């Protein structure tokens, strides 16, 4: 095995992601974390975009893009 393959097996990839979402009220695009520990609100209108659940957040907005 190559050295790079060994490191890929030893070091796991993170399961968390950043998401680009669009607010259903004002159509503002915002980047949020998919494991948010706090309530995430839209910066423009204050609409709730994500709620914490103890693990992955419950996303209330439409996801446009997932950043790996």
PDB file of N, CA, C and O in Angstrom:
ATOM      1  N   UNK A   1       0.836  -1.192   0.000  1.00  0.00           N
ATOM      2  CA  UNK A   1       0.000   0.000   0.000  1.00  0.00           C
ATOM      3  C   UNK A   1       0.874   1.246   0.000  1.00  0.00           C
ATOM      4  O   UNK A   1       1.956   1.288   0.585  1.00  0.00           O
ATOM      5  N   UNK A   2       0.357   2.241  -0.676  1.00  0.00           N
ATOM      6  CA  UNK A   2       1.068   3.511  -0.699  1.00  0.00           C
ATOM      7  C   UNK A   2       0.849   4.237   0.624  1.00  0.00           C
ATOM      8  O   UNK A   2      -0.104   3.968   1.355  1.00  0.00           O
ATOM      9  N   UNK A   3       1.747   5.150   0.904  1.00  0.00           N
ATOM     10  CA  UNK A   3       1.676   5.903   2.158  1.00  0.00           C
ATOM     11  C   UNK A   3       0.392   6.738   2.235  1.00  0.00           C
ATOM     12  O   UNK A   3      -0.197   6.867   3.307  1.00  0.00           O
ATOM     13  N   UNK A   4      -0.043   7.305   1.099  1.00  0.00           N
ATOM     14  CA  UNK A   4      -1.266   8.120   1.072  1.00  0.00           C
ATOM     15  C   UNK A   4      -2.498   7.282   1.409  1.00  0.00           C
ATOM     16  O   UNK A   4      -3.388   7.752   2.118  1.00  0.00           O
ATOM     17  N   UNK A   5      -2.559   6.070   0.917  1.00  0.00           N
ATOM     18  CA  UNK A   5      -3.688   5.187   1.192  1.00  0.00           C
ATOM     19  C   UNK A   5      -3.758   4.831   2.675  1.00  0.00           C
ATOM     20  O   UNK A   5      -4.847   4.715   3.237  1.00  0.00           O
ATOM     21  N   UNK A   6      -2.610   4.659   3.300  1.00  0.00           N
ATOM     22  CA  UNK A   6      -2.566   4.336   4.721  1.00  0.00           C
ATOM     23  C   UNK A   6      -3.133   5.496   5.532  1.00  0.00           C
ATOM     24  O   UNK A   6      -3.915   5.277   6.457  1.00  0.00           O
ATOM     25  N   UNK A   7      -2.748   6.728   5.196  1.00  0.00           N
ATOM     26  CA  UNK A   7      -3.238   7.897   5.916  1.00  0.00           C
ATOM     27  C   UNK A   7      -4.734   8.094   5.727  1.00  0.00           C
ATOM     28  O   UNK A   7      -5.412   8.538   6.654  1.00  0.00           O
ATOM     29  N   UNK A   8      -5.262   7.778   4.562  1.00  0.00           N
ATOM     30  CA  UNK A   8      -6.706   7.898   4.311  1.00  0.00           C
ATOM     31  C   UNK A   8      -7.500   6.942   5.190  1.00  0.00           C
ATOM     32  O   UNK A   8      -8.597   7.272   5.639  1.00  0.00           O
ATOM     33  N   UNK A   9      -6.943   5.752   5.438  1.00  0.00           N
ATOM     34  CA  UNK A   9      -7.630   4.788   6.285  1.00  0.00           C
ATOM     35  C   UNK A   9      -7.535   5.152   7.762  1.00  0.00           C
ATOM     36  O   UNK A   9      -8.479   4.931   8.520  1.00  0.00           O
ATOM     37  N   UNK A  10      -6.397   5.710   8.172  1.00  0.00           N
ATOM     38  CA  UNK A  10      -6.182   6.053   9.579  1.00  0.00           C
ATOM     39  C   UNK A  10      -6.961   7.300   9.969  1.00  0.00           C
ATOM     40  O   UNK A  10      -7.583   7.330  11.031  1.00  0.00           O
ATOM     41  N   UNK A  11      -6.939   8.322   9.132  1.00  0.00           N
ATOM     42  CA  UNK A  11      -7.574   9.605   9.446  1.00  0.00           C
ATOM     43  C   UNK A  11      -8.962   9.638   8.806  1.00  0.00           C
ATOM     44  O   UNK A  11      -9.072   9.715   7.582  1.00  0.00           O
ATOM     45  N   UNK A  12     -10.018   9.583   9.613  1.00  0.00           N
ATOM     46  CA  UNK A  12     -11.375   9.592   9.048  1.00  0.00           C
ATOM     47  C   UNK A  12     -11.773  10.979   8.553  1.00  0.00           C
ATOM     48  O   UNK A  12     -11.311  11.995   9.071  1.00  0.00           O
ATOM     49  N   UNK A  13     -12.630  11.001   7.550  1.00  0.00           N
ATOM     50  CA  UNK A  13     -13.140  12.276   7.039  1.00  0.00           C
ATOM     51  C   UNK A  13     -14.269  12.756   7.944  1.00  0.00           C
ATOM     52  O   UNK A  13     -15.021  11.941   8.477  1.00  0.00           O
ATOM     53  N   UNK A  14     -14.395  14.061   8.120  1.00  0.00           N
ATOM     54  CA  UNK A  14     -15.479  14.570   8.963  1.00  0.00           C
ATOM     55  C   UNK A  14     -16.838  14.351   8.307  1.00  0.00           C
ATOM     56  O   UNK A  14     -16.959  14.362   7.082  1.00  0.00           O
ATOM     57  N   UNK A  15     -17.858  14.153   9.138  1.00  0.00           N
ATOM     58  CA  UNK A  15     -19.215  13.949   8.619  1.00  0.00           C
ATOM     59  C   UNK A  15     -20.012  15.242   8.609  1.00  0.00           C
ATOM     60  O   UNK A  15     -21.130  15.279   8.096  1.00  0.00           O
ATOM     61  N   UNK A  16     -19.448  16.296   9.170  1.00  0.00           N
ATOM     62  CA  UNK A  16     -20.147  17.577   9.203  1.00  0.00           C
ATOM     63  C   UNK A  16     -19.854  18.371   7.928  1.00  0.00           C
ATOM     64  O   UNK A  16     -18.799  18.220   7.312  1.00  0.00           O
ATOM     65  N   UNK A  17     -20.799  19.205   7.553  1.00  0.00           N
ATOM     66  CA  UNK A  17     -20.689  19.983   6.322  1.00  0.00           C
ATOM     67  C   UNK A  17     -21.220  21.401   6.540  1.00  0.00           C
ATOM     68  O   UNK A  17     -21.992  21.661   7.463  1.00  0.00           O
ATOM     69  N   UNK A  18     -20.794  22.289   5.683  1.00  0.00           N
ATOM     70  CA  UNK A  18     -21.392  23.610   5.615  1.00  0.00           C
ATOM     71  C   UNK A  18     -22.411  23.589   4.483  1.00  0.00           C
ATOM     72  O   UNK A  18     -22.180  22.964   3.448  1.00  0.00           O
ATOM     73  N   UNK A  19     -23.529  24.266   4.674  1.00  0.00           N
ATOM     74  CA  UNK A  19     -24.607  24.271   3.697  1.00  0.00           C
ATOM     75  C   UNK A  19     -24.941  25.693   3.292  1.00  0.00           C
ATOM     76  O   UNK A  19     -24.969  26.592   4.132  1.00  0.00           O
ATOM     77  N   UNK A  20     -25.192  25.898   2.016  1.00  0.00           N
ATOM     78  CA  UNK A  20     -25.722  27.177   1.554  1.00  0.00           C
ATOM     79  C   UNK A  20     -27.223  26.986   1.422  1.00  0.00           C
ATOM     80  O   UNK A  20     -27.690  26.139   0.661  1.00  0.00           O
ATOM     81  N   UNK A  21     -27.975  27.789   2.175  1.00  0.00           N
ATOM     82  CA  UNK A  21     -29.429  27.674   2.188  1.00  0.00           C
ATOM     83  C   UNK A  21     -30.046  28.999   1.749  1.00  0.00           C
ATOM     84  O   UNK A  21     -29.400  30.046   1.794  1.00  0.00           O
ATOM     85  N   UNK A  22     -31.303  28.936   1.328  1.00  0.00           N
ATOM     86  CA  UNK A  22     -32.030  30.147   0.947  1.00  0.00           C
ATOM     87  C   UNK A  22     -33.248  30.260   1.867  1.00  0.00           C
ATOM     88  O   UNK A  22     -33.978  29.293   2.084  1.00  0.00           O
ATOM     89  N   UNK A  23     -33.444  31.465   2.398  1.00  0.00           N
ATOM     90  CA  UNK A  23     -34.560  31.739   3.301  1.00  0.00           C
ATOM     91  C   UNK A  23     -35.868  31.682   2.507  1.00  0.00           C
ATOM     92  O   UNK A  23     -35.960  32.213   1.400  1.00  0.00           O
ATOM     93  N   UNK A  24     -36.872  31.034   3.089  1.00  0.00           N
ATOM     94  CA  UNK A  24     -38.157  30.898   2.397  1.00  0.00           C
ATOM     95  C   UNK A  24     -38.947  32.208   2.401  1.00  0.00           C
ATOM     96  O   UNK A  24     -39.818  32.406   1.554  1.00  0.00           O
ATOM     97  N   UNK A  25     -38.651  33.093   3.336  1.00  0.00           N
ATOM     98  CA  UNK A  25     -39.375  34.356   3.445  1.00  0.00           C
ATOM     99  C   UNK A  25     -38.814  35.443   2.525  1.00  0.00           C
ATOM    100  O   UNK A  25     -39.542  36.018   1.715  1.00  0.00           O
ATOM    101  N   UNK A  26     -37.504  35.719   2.660  1.00  0.00           N
ATOM    102  CA  UNK A  26     -36.916  36.873   1.950  1.00  0.00           C
ATOM    103  C   UNK A  26     -35.951  36.480   0.836  1.00  0.00           C
ATOM    104  O   UNK A  26     -35.388  37.354   0.179  1.00  0.00           O
ATOM    105  N   UNK A  27     -35.748  35.177   0.610  1.00  0.00           N
ATOM    106  CA  UNK A  27     -34.882  34.639  -0.446  1.00  0.00           C
ATOM    107  C   UNK A  27     -33.405  35.001  -0.253  1.00  0.00           C
ATOM    108  O   UNK A  27     -32.637  35.000  -1.216  1.00  0.00           O
ATOM    109  N   UNK A  28     -33.008  35.308   0.974  1.00  0.00           N
ATOM    110  CA  UNK A  28     -31.606  35.587   1.279  1.00  0.00           C
ATOM    111  C   UNK A  28     -30.828  34.278   1.319  1.00  0.00           C
ATOM    112  O   UNK A  28     -31.294  33.299   1.902  1.00  0.00           O
ATOM    113  N   UNK A  29     -29.639  34.250   0.698  1.00  0.00           N
ATOM    114  CA  UNK A  29     -28.780  33.078   0.730  1.00  0.00           C
ATOM    115  C   UNK A  29     -27.799  33.228   1.881  1.00  0.00           C
ATOM    116  O   UNK A  29     -27.221  34.296   2.089  1.00  0.00           O
ATOM    117  N   UNK A  30     -27.618  32.134   2.633  1.00  0.00           N
ATOM    118  CA  UNK A  30     -26.775  32.182   3.816  1.00  0.00           C
ATOM    119  C   UNK A  30     -26.074  30.843   3.982  1.00  0.00           C
ATOM    120  O   UNK A  30     -26.644  29.806   3.645  1.00  0.00           O
ATOM    121  N   UNK A  31     -24.854  30.845   4.494  1.00  0.00           N
ATOM    122  CA  UNK A  31     -24.107  29.620   4.741  1.00  0.00           C
ATOM    123  C   UNK A  31     -24.232  29.278   6.220  1.00  0.00           C
ATOM    124  O   UNK A  31     -23.965  30.111   7.087  1.00  0.00           O
ATOM    125  N   UNK A  32     -24.646  28.024   6.501  1.00  0.00           N
ATOM    126  CA  UNK A  32     -24.815  27.572   7.877  1.00  0.00           C
ATOM    127  C   UNK A  32     -24.104  26.234   8.058  1.00  0.00           C
ATOM    128  O   UNK A  32     -23.715  25.595   7.081  1.00  0.00           O
ATOM    129  N   UNK A  33     -23.936  25.816   9.309  1.00  0.00           N
ATOM    130  CA  UNK A  33     -23.300  24.552   9.657  1.00  0.00           C
ATOM    131  C   UNK A  33     -24.389  23.512   9.884  1.00  0.00           C
ATOM    132  O   UNK A  33     -25.394  23.807  10.531  1.00  0.00           O
ATOM    133  N   UNK A  34     -24.206  22.295   9.363  1.00  0.00           N
ATOM    134  CA  UNK A  34     -25.282  21.310   9.465  1.00  0.00           C
ATOM    135  C   UNK A  34     -25.402  20.680  10.854  1.00  0.00           C
ATOM    136  O   UNK A  34     -26.376  19.975  11.117  1.00  0.00           O
ATOM    137  N   UNK A  35     -24.443  20.916  11.745  1.00  0.00           N
ATOM    138  CA  UNK A  35     -24.522  20.428  13.121  1.00  0.00           C
ATOM    139  C   UNK A  35     -24.548  21.619  14.076  1.00  0.00           C
ATOM    140  O   UNK A  35     -23.812  21.648  15.063  1.00  0.00           O
ATOM    141  N   UNK A  36     -25.385  22.585  13.784  1.00  0.00           N
ATOM    142  CA  UNK A  36     -25.468  23.801  14.588  1.00  0.00           C
ATOM    143  C   UNK A  36     -25.947  23.484  16.001  1.00  0.00           C
ATOM    144  O   UNK A  36     -26.877  22.700  16.188  1.00  0.00           O
ATOM    145  N   UNK A  37     -25.305  24.098  16.991  1.00  0.00           N
ATOM    146  CA  UNK A  37     -25.665  23.888  18.392  1.00  0.00           C
ATOM    147  C   UNK A  37     -26.593  24.983  18.906  1.00  0.00           C
ATOM    148  O   UNK A  37     -27.103  24.889  20.023  1.00  0.00           O
ATOM    149  N   UNK A  38     -26.815  26.013  18.106  1.00  0.00           N
ATOM    150  CA  UNK A  38     -27.703  27.110  18.482  1.00  0.00           C
ATOM    151  C   UNK A  38     -28.724  27.330  17.376  1.00  0.00           C
ATOM    152  O   UNK A  38     -28.539  26.873  16.248  1.00  0.00           O
ATOM    153  N   UNK A  39     -29.787  28.022  17.702  1.00  0.00           N
ATOM    154  CA  UNK A  39     -30.816  28.372  16.733  1.00  0.00           C
ATOM    155  C   UNK A  39     -30.198  29.295  15.681  1.00  0.00           C
ATOM    156  O   UNK A  39     -29.571  30.295  16.031  1.00  0.00           O
ATOM    157  N   UNK A  40     -30.369  28.970  14.395  1.00  0.00           N
ATOM    158  CA  UNK A  40     -29.817  29.784  13.312  1.00  0.00           C
ATOM    159  C   UNK A  40     -30.949  30.550  12.663  1.00  0.00           C
ATOM    160  O   UNK A  40     -31.920  29.963  12.186  1.00  0.00           O
ATOM    161  N   UNK A  41     -30.817  31.881  12.647  1.00  0.00           N
ATOM    162  CA  UNK A  41     -31.834  32.742  12.053  1.00  0.00           C
ATOM    163  C   UNK A  41     -31.276  33.451  10.832  1.00  0.00           C
ATOM    164  O   UNK A  41     -30.067  33.640  10.704  1.00  0.00           O
ATOM    165  N   UNK A  42     -32.180  33.842   9.934  1.00  0.00           N
ATOM    166  CA  UNK A  42     -31.808  34.613   8.753  1.00  0.00           C
ATOM    167  C   UNK A  42     -31.285  35.970   9.212  1.00  0.00           C
ATOM    168  O   UNK A  42     -31.856  36.595  10.107  1.00  0.00           O
ATOM    169  N   UNK A  43     -30.208  36.415   8.601  1.00  0.00           N
ATOM    170  CA  UNK A  43     -29.605  37.687   8.979  1.00  0.00           C
ATOM    171  C   UNK A  43     -30.429  38.881   8.520  1.00  0.00           C
ATOM    172  O   UNK A  43     -30.266  39.980   9.051  1.00  0.00           O
ATOM    173  N   UNK A  44     -31.310  38.687   7.543  1.00  0.00           N
ATOM    174  CA  UNK A  44     -32.112  39.792   7.002  1.00  0.00           C
ATOM    175  C   UNK A  44     -33.460  39.902   7.715  1.00  0.00           C
ATOM    176  O   UNK A  44     -33.799  40.960   8.244  1.00  0.00           O
ATOM    177  N   UNK A  45     -34.227  38.813   7.728  1.00  0.00           N
ATOM    178  CA  UNK A  45     -35.598  38.898   8.248  1.00  0.00           C
ATOM    179  C   UNK A  45     -35.792  38.221   9.605  1.00  0.00           C
ATOM    180  O   UNK A  45     -36.824  38.439  10.240  1.00  0.00           O
ATOM    181  N   UNK A  46     -34.854  37.420  10.069  1.00  0.00           N
ATOM    182  CA  UNK A  46     -34.971  36.762  11.362  1.00  0.00           C
ATOM    183  C   UNK A  46     -35.728  35.447  11.333  1.00  0.00           C
ATOM    184  O   UNK A  46     -36.010  34.887  12.392  1.00  0.00           O
ATOM    185  N   UNK A  47     -36.066  34.937  10.159  1.00  0.00           N
ATOM    186  CA  UNK A  47     -36.754  33.653  10.022  1.00  0.00           C
ATOM    187  C   UNK A  47     -35.817  32.526  10.481  1.00  0.00           C
ATOM    188  O   UNK A  47     -34.608  32.609  10.263  1.00  0.00           O
ATOM    189  N   UNK A  48     -36.355  31.486  11.107  1.00  0.00           N
ATOM    190  CA  UNK A  48     -35.540  30.374  11.596  1.00  0.00           C
ATOM    191  C   UNK A  48     -35.115  29.489  10.422  1.00  0.00           C
ATOM    192  O   UNK A  48     -35.954  29.009   9.659  1.00  0.00           O
ATOM    193  N   UNK A  49     -33.788  29.279  10.288  1.00  0.00           N
ATOM    194  CA  UNK A  49     -33.248  28.451   9.210  1.00  0.00           C
ATOM    195  C   UNK A  49     -32.887  27.047   9.698  1.00  0.00           C
ATOM    196  O   UNK A  49     -33.025  26.080   8.950  1.00  0.00           O
ATOM    197  N   UNK A  50     -32.425  26.928  10.949  1.00  0.00           N
ATOM    198  CA  UNK A  50     -32.039  25.622  11.499  1.00  0.00           C
ATOM    199  C   UNK A  50     -32.247  25.612  13.004  1.00  0.00           C
ATOM    200  O   UNK A  50     -32.029  26.611  13.689  1.00  0.00           O
ATOM    201  N   UNK A  51     -32.677  24.445  13.505  1.00  0.00           N
ATOM    202  CA  UNK A  51     -32.884  24.252  14.936  1.00  0.00           C
ATOM    203  C   UNK A  51     -31.959  23.147  15.428  1.00  0.00           C
ATOM    204  O   UNK A  51     -31.821  22.129  14.751  1.00  0.00           O
ATOM    205  N   UNK A  52     -31.323  23.313  16.582  1.00  0.00           N
ATOM    206  CA  UNK A  52     -30.447  22.261  17.108  1.00  0.00           C
ATOM    207  C   UNK A  52     -31.257  21.076  17.618  1.00  0.00           C
ATOM    208  O   UNK A  52     -32.364  21.244  18.131  1.00  0.00           O
ATOM    209  N   UNK A  53     -30.698  19.879  17.473  1.00  0.00           N
ATOM    210  CA  UNK A  53     -31.379  18.670  17.954  1.00  0.00           C
ATOM    211  C   UNK A  53     -30.471  17.828  18.835  1.00  0.00           C
ATOM    212  O   UNK A  53     -30.888  16.766  19.296  1.00  0.00           O
ATOM    213  N   UNK A  54     -29.250  18.265  19.083  1.00  0.00           N
ATOM    214  CA  UNK A  54     -28.303  17.477  19.856  1.00  0.00           C
ATOM    215  C   UNK A  54     -27.289  16.784  18.973  1.00  0.00           C
ATOM    216  O   UNK A  54     -26.259  16.322  19.465  1.00  0.00           O
ATOM    217  N   UNK A  55     -27.550  16.701  17.699  1.00  0.00           N
ATOM    218  CA  UNK A  55     -26.636  16.118  16.712  1.00  0.00           C
ATOM    219  C   UNK A  55     -26.693  17.003  15.484  1.00  0.00           C
ATOM    220  O   UNK A  55     -26.283  18.163  15.519  1.00  0.00           O
ATOM    221  N   UNK A  56     -27.199  16.451  14.409  1.00  0.00           N
ATOM    222  CA  UNK A  56     -27.395  17.256  13.210  1.00  0.00           C
ATOM    223  C   UNK A  56     -28.586  18.179  13.419  1.00  0.00           C
ATOM    224  O   UNK A  56     -29.599  17.788  13.999  1.00  0.00           O
ATOM    225  N   UNK A  57     -28.450  19.401  12.942  1.00  0.00           N
ATOM    226  CA  UNK A  57     -29.520  20.378  13.106  1.00  0.00           C
ATOM    227  C   UNK A  57     -30.668  20.068  12.153  1.00  0.00           C
ATOM    228  O   UNK A  57     -30.462  19.501  11.080  1.00  0.00           O
ATOM    229  N   UNK A  58     -31.874  20.444  12.555  1.00  0.00           N
ATOM    230  CA  UNK A  58     -33.042  20.287  11.689  1.00  0.00           C
ATOM    231  C   UNK A  58     -33.088  21.512  10.785  1.00  0.00           C
ATOM    232  O   UNK A  58     -33.355  22.619  11.251  1.00  0.00           O
ATOM    233  N   UNK A  59     -32.827  21.318   9.494  1.00  0.00           N
ATOM    234  CA  UNK A  59     -32.759  22.415   8.516  1.00  0.00           C
ATOM    235  C   UNK A  59     -34.174  22.748   8.071  1.00  0.00           C
ATOM    236  O   UNK A  59     -34.896  21.879   7.582  1.00  0.00           O
ATOM    237  N   UNK A  60     -34.569  24.000   8.238  1.00  0.00           N
ATOM    238  CA  UNK A  60     -35.920  24.448   7.892  1.00  0.00           C
ATOM    239  C   UNK A  60     -35.950  25.204   6.564  1.00  0.00           C
ATOM    240  O   UNK A  60     -37.026  25.571   6.091  1.00  0.00           O
ATOM    241  N   UNK A  61     -34.790  25.441   5.958  1.00  0.00           N
ATOM    242  CA  UNK A  61     -34.704  26.191   4.711  1.00  0.00           C
ATOM    243  C   UNK A  61     -34.306  25.246   3.574  1.00  0.00           C
ATOM    244  O   UNK A  61     -33.910  24.104   3.808  1.00  0.00           O
ATOM    245  N   UNK A  62     -34.419  25.736   2.356  1.00  0.00           N
ATOM    246  CA  UNK A  62     -34.051  24.941   1.182  1.00  0.00           C
ATOM    247  C   UNK A  62     -32.536  24.972   1.009  1.00  0.00           C
ATOM    248  O   UNK A  62     -31.934  26.044   0.970  1.00  0.00           O
ATOM    249  N   UNK A  63     -31.921  23.789   0.906  1.00  0.00           N
ATOM    250  CA  UNK A  63     -30.479  23.678   0.730  1.00  0.00           C
ATOM    251  C   UNK A  63     -30.154  23.829  -0.756  1.00  0.00           C
ATOM    252  O   UNK A  63     -30.691  23.108  -1.596  1.00  0.00           O
ATOM    253  N   UNK A  64     -29.270  24.772  -1.066  1.00  0.00           N
ATOM    254  CA  UNK A  64     -28.861  25.019  -2.445  1.00  0.00           C
ATOM    255  C   UNK A  64     -27.585  24.264  -2.777  1.00  0.00           C
ATOM    256  O   UNK A  64     -27.472  23.664  -3.846  1.00  0.00           O
ATOM    257  N   UNK A  65     -26.610  24.294  -1.845  1.00  0.00           N
ATOM    258  CA  UNK A  65     -25.301  23.728  -2.111  1.00  0.00           C
ATOM    259  C   UNK A  65     -24.723  23.142  -0.836  1.00  0.00           C
ATOM    260  O   UNK A  65     -24.951  23.663   0.256  1.00  0.00           O
ATOM    261  N   UNK A  66     -23.968  22.046  -0.978  1.00  0.00           N
ATOM    262  CA  UNK A  66     -23.279  21.413   0.154  1.00  0.00           C
ATOM    263  C   UNK A  66     -21.788  21.549  -0.094  1.00  0.00           C
ATOM    264  O   UNK A  66     -21.289  21.161  -1.150  1.00  0.00           O
ATOM    265  N   UNK A  67     -21.074  22.102   0.886  1.00  0.00           N
ATOM    266  CA  UNK A  67     -19.631  22.273   0.776  1.00  0.00           C
ATOM    267  C   UNK A  67     -18.940  21.113   1.478  1.00  0.00           C
ATOM    268  O   UNK A  67     -19.167  20.874   2.664  1.00  0.00           O
ATOM    269  N   UNK A  68     -18.093  20.388   0.741  1.00  0.00           N
ATOM    270  CA  UNK A  68     -17.358  19.238   1.326  1.00  0.00           C
ATOM    271  C   UNK A  68     -16.023  19.660   1.836  1.00  0.00           C
ATOM    272  O   UNK A  68     -15.273  18.835   2.357  1.00  0.00           O
TER     273      UNK A  68
END
